[in-house]
Amino acid sequence: MPKIDQLMPVPHPLATPEPAKDLVVDLPAEWFLPSVHSMYFQLFSRLLALPMSAAQRDSLAQPRLLPLLDYLPIFDATLAVHQPHGGRLLGLQIPMAAHGSMGAAALASASIAHALETIARYAHIRNRLFDFECRREQGWVSLWMRPRIPLQDYGLFVQNVTVFAKFSILRGLAHPADLQRGRLLLPWDAPEAGQAPADDVLCVYQAPALGFEFPVEVADQPSVLSDPDLYRHVCQAGDEELERLKGSISARVRHLLHAHQPGWPSLEQVADALSTSRRTLLRKLESEKIGYQQLLDEARNELACWYLRQSRMPLAHVAEKIGFSDQTNFSRSFKRWKGCSPRDYRRQFAADVATSA
């Protein structure tokens, strides 16, 4: 399996993206919605040796979905826009345990086909960037993945991460000879030599959609690791997780915060918008082990980091864009969030991107 240090690129003319001189383009509203599990954030940060402040570690103590915007510093550190095929390395490094109940249920499945159905059923527990669908047609059993939100310049990288991470789940279930009969379906041109690691499975480029597939006779072979009792137990936990996600009050609060930024609504205004009382809203957030102020801090932090990385906007303007009345309060809050000043973050990130090896 390729190693994560292969993600660290040698600097080249494209290594340091040129930021906009003043303002960056408006971010898609979907980038602010809870979409990807925090387990992956912690895993990627460790694999890439990215620093994490005490405030960040505290905020991640309770596992939950994070918005795509939180992941962009990680993607930028790997030069995701300019080296998108490095995403397959990141996907292949995700261990089975990081996939939670989806991974455990897939491992206990009766066959490869059963595992693909299981992945499609529970993938949204940890990845809501894509819709997943299992199909059986024309002698093949396939798992299709379609982006649910605009991924823009990060699209090719994120698709690489996702499809290779899901395919890697099958490594713990299927015999290597059976894996060799599978096909990865990639809807882009084949990368040039040296742009991507060598594939140990057949890749079909310019495919109609993203996914992978197996011949029916391979997909339906009984798995020696099948465990019906474990499968039922894990699926029960997975179903409960899906129900919790559907009713997540913190996700609805996040949506309201970003819909009204930079004029961030107060707790009372959010409660009114949700047709509930302040006290009830606090109680529901507490049941999800998160508070309104933490959600507000995270929302401001995400935007601040984006502006600092992607523009030359003066710090006073950044402070104003995320709802602070003055630069001093913004700098103090940012240091608490990230463990460094906004100026140091901008300078350090630019240096890290330029010399990411």
N, C-alpha and C positions, 0 to 999 in steps of 0.2 A: 504494500500500500504506500502511496506517496506520503512523504513527511511534510509536516506543517512548515518547516523552514524553507521549503520550496516556494512558499507564498511570499517570502521576503525578496522583492525584486531588486535587480541591479538598476541604479539610477540611469535614466535615459532622457531624451529631450521632452518626453511627455510626463515625466515623473512628478513635476510640480505644476498642478493645474493653475491657470491664470485666473484669479478671482475677478469678479466684477468690480469696477472702480468705485461704485457707490452702493446701489441697491441690488439685491438678488431677486430673482423671479419669485412670484407668490408660490408657496408650497401647496401641494394638493391637500385638501382637507383630510383625505383618508390617511395621510402620513401621521396624523395626530391620534388616530384611533388605536386602542390596544389590539395588537396583531400578532406578535411573536413572543413566545414564552421567555421569561427572564433567565431560565436555565441556560439557554443558548447564549445569552448576553454574557453571563459569568464564564461559561466555557470558552467562548471566543476570546474574551479578555485575557484569560489565563494562557491560552494557546499562543496568543500574540504578545504576551508580556506587556499588556497595556495597563498603565497605572489606574487605580480606582481610589477615590477619596473615601474617608470614613463615612461621610454622609451618603455616598452612593451605596456603600456596602450595607448600611443600615436600611436604606430604602429597598434593597433587594432581599432583605431577610425573609420577607413573605413572598413565596413564589406567585407569579401572576403574569399576565400578558402585558407587554410593553409596546409602545408605538414604534413604527418603522423609524421615525426620526431619531429615536435613541440609538439605533444601530448604525446610523450613517457615519459617526466617527470611526467605528470599527471598519466599515467598508472603505472609507477614505484612507485609513492607515494601510490597507492592503492594495491601494491603487485600483479599486474595483472598477472604476469607469474606464481606465486605460488598459487594465489587464483583467478583463472579466472572466477569462477561463480559469483564473486562480480560484474562482468560487467552487470548482469541483474538489479542490484540495480541502477547503474548509468543510464542505459537506461530508467528505469521506472520513474526516477526523471525529465526527460526532459519534460518541459511543452509544450503544443500545440503551443504556440506562437513562440517557438524557432525553429520550423520546417518551418517557413516562409510561402510562397505561397503554398507549398505542403500540410502543415497541414491545412491551411485555406480552400483550395480546397477540401481536403478529408472531412472536417467537413460539407461542403455544398453539398456533393455528394448525389445522389439519393438513394443509398443503400450501404451496405457493399461491394458488388461486384464492384460497381462503385468507391468506395473509394480505393479499392485495385488497380484498373486500374490507378487511379489518382496518387497514391503513386509510382507505377512503372514508370509512365510517368515523374514525376518531382523529384524523389529522388536524381538524380545526381546534382541538384542545390546545395544541402548541403552535400552530401556524395557520393564521387566518388571512394570509396574503394570497392564498390560492384556493380554488375549488378543486376537489379531488373526486374522480369518478372511475369506478372499475367497470370494464366492459368485457364481454365475451362475444367475439364475432370473427368469422372467416378463419377459424382454426387457431385463433390467438386469444389469450387472456391479457388484458392491458390495464394499466393504471394511468389515467390522463390527469394533467395538472394545468389549470388555466388561471392566470392572474386575476384577482378580484379587484385590484386597485391599480392606478397608474404607477409604474415603477420608474419611468423616465430613464435617465442615463444609467441607473443601477439595474435595469431589467435583466440584462444578460448575465450579470454576476449573480443576482438573487436566484434566477432560474437554475443556474449551474449548481449553486449551493443546495437548492431544494431537491432537484431530481437526483443528484448523487447521494444526498443524505437519505432519501427514501429508498433508493436502490440498495444502499449499504445495509439497511435493516435486514435484507434477505440473506446477507452473508452469514448471519447467525442461524439461519433456518435451513438454507438449501445446500445441497452438495455442490462443490466447485464445478463439477462437470455439468450440472443443471444450470448453474449461473452462466456458464459459457454459451448456453443456448438461448439466453435472453438477449434482448436488443434495447439499447437506450435510444429513444426517439427525441432528437434535438432539432428544433425548428430554426436553425441558423447554419451558416456556412461552416465547413470544417476549418478549424484554426490552422494557421500556418505553423510550420515546424518550429518547435521551441516555445510556442505560445501556450501550450497545455501539456500536462504529463501524458505519458503513453497510456492508452486505454487497455485494461485487461478484460474488457467486454466489448462486444460489437456496438459501435455507435452509428446510427443512421442519421446523417445530417440532412438539412432541408426537409425535415419531417413536417407533416401537416400541423402537429401540435406537440407539446412537451409531455413526455412520459416514458414508460418502458413496457415491454411485453414479453410473453413467453408462449411457446407452442402449447396448445391444450394438453397434449400428452405429457409434457413436462410439468405444467402448472397443476395438473390434477393428481400427480403422484403423491401418495400418503407421506407425510413427514414423520421421521423417526422421533422427532422432538414434540410431537403433538401431545397436548395435555388438556383434555376437555374440562376437567374440574378447574384447573388454573385459569383456563380461557374464560369460563363463566364468571369466576371471581373477579378477574381483571376487567372484564367488560362491564360488570356491574359498577365498578369504580369509575370507568370511563363514561358511562351513561350519566352518573351523578355529576361528574365534572362538566359535561356538556350542558346539563340543566343549570348549573351554577353560572356558567358563562352567559347563557341566554338572559339571566336575570341580574347581571352584574350592575350594581348601582354606580360603582366607581367608573365604569366605562361610560355611563351616561353623563356623569359629572365631567369627565374629561372632554367629552364631545361638546358640552355646553361651554366649558372654559375656552376651548380653542375657537368655537364659533363666534365668540365675542371679544377675542384678543385684538388689540392690546388693552381694551377697556375691560379687564378681567372682572366678571361679576362677583359680587359678594356671596357669602354662604347663604344669606337670606334670599338673595335674588335667584340663586340656583335652586333653593328649596321651592320657591314660588313657581319657577319654570317647570319643576317636576311635580307640581301640585301636591306638595307634602309640607310638613312643618320642619322647621330648623332642627328641632330635637329628634324627630324621626329620621331625618337625613343623616344626622350625626350617628345615630344608633346603627343604621344600616351600613354606613361606611366602617364603623367599628367592627361590625360582624365580618367584614372583608379584610380586617386588620390593616386599615389605611385611613388617613384623615384628610380633610379638605385642604389644609395648609400644605401637606405633603404633595397632593395632586397639583396644587397651584405652583408650588416651588418647582416641581418636575416640568410642568408645562413651560414655565419661564426659562428654566435651564436649557430645555431642548431648543427653544428658539434662539437663545443667546449663543449657544454653541454653533448653531447653523450660521448665524450672521458673522460670527468671528472667523469661522473657517472659510466661508464662501464670499466674503466681501471685504473691502477696505473701509467700510463704514466707521467713522469716528466712534469711540466708546460712548460718548455722550448720546449719539444718535441710537446706538444699540440699546442703551438704557431706556431711552424714550420709546423705542419700538416694542419693548417687552413690558412696558408699563411702570417703569421706575421714574420718580420725579427728579432724581439727580444721579450723577455718575458715581458719587461716593457710596450711596446705599446699594447701587447695583454691584459695584466692585466688592463690597463687603459680603453681599449675598452670594455672589458667584464664587468667591474664595471658599465659602462654607460648602457650596455644592460640589466644587471640583477640586478643592485643595490647592488652588493656585489663582493668581489674579487673571482677569480677562486679557490683559496685555501679554502676560506670560503664556497663557493658553494659546493665543493666536501665534505668538512667536515660536513656541515649542511645537505646535502642530505643523506649522510650515516647515520647520527643520526636520521633523520626523518624516514627513511625506517626501522631502527632498533626499533624505538619506535613510530610507526605510530599511535597507539591508543592514 
